[in-house]
Every structure is written in structure tokens, then in C-alpha cells.
Amino acid sequence: MLSTDTVRTYKPDLRAYALGPAALQLRRQETLFAPFAAWDAAGARWFGYSTFWVNRLSAVPEHLGVEVDGSAPGLANLVRYVLR
């Protein structure tokens, strides 16, 4: 389990997203981040992750200056995206 408490910050602070590559020993380019919230997808893109927004509520995308790599309403779509 990763917690932003260890770096004493919250997302979308880039230090929060840096926890993943450090813990998993992966480069950020090797990681697909799949958040529920659009703002979290934007923070992940700013950090350098590929992103797939799991938009379960069919929310209107926020205008935050970045685009997600993929988006769909459920996790089954995420699996199809990864396996494509």
C-alpha cells in the first residue's frame, strides 16, 4: 500500500505520483494510471504517466490542459484498453 502521508502531500502534487515508480521500481513511462477522477488523471499526465480515466459517472471532462490516453465508463473497458 502506498500513502501520500509518507511524502506529506496530496495529489495532484507530483511527489504523490512519484511514489509508484519508486515503490514498484518502474519508470513512469511503464505505468498506466487508472483513476476515477478527471483531476487525478490530469495530475498523473503532468507527472508523465499514461492514463486511462475510468469515468464511471460519465462526467464531463474538466479542462485542465492535458488529455488522457483513454477513457471509458468501467474497468472492463480498461482491460480491453490494456490488451489492445
Stockholm file with secondary structure:
# STOCKHOLM 1.0

chainA/1-84         MLSTDTVRTYKPDLRAYALGPAALQLRRQETLFAPFAAWDAAGARWFGYSTFWVNRLSAVPEHLGVEVDGSAPGLANLVRYVLR
#=GR chainA/1-84 SS CCCGGGGTCCTTSHHHHTHHHHHHTCCGGGCEECCSSHHHHHHHHHHTCEEEEECTTCCCCCCSSCCCSEEESSHHHHHHHHHC
#=GC SS_cons        CCCGGGGTCCTTSHHHHTHHHHHHTCCGGGCEECCSSHHHHHHHHHHTCEEEEECTTCCCCCCSSCCCSEEESSHHHHHHHHHC
//
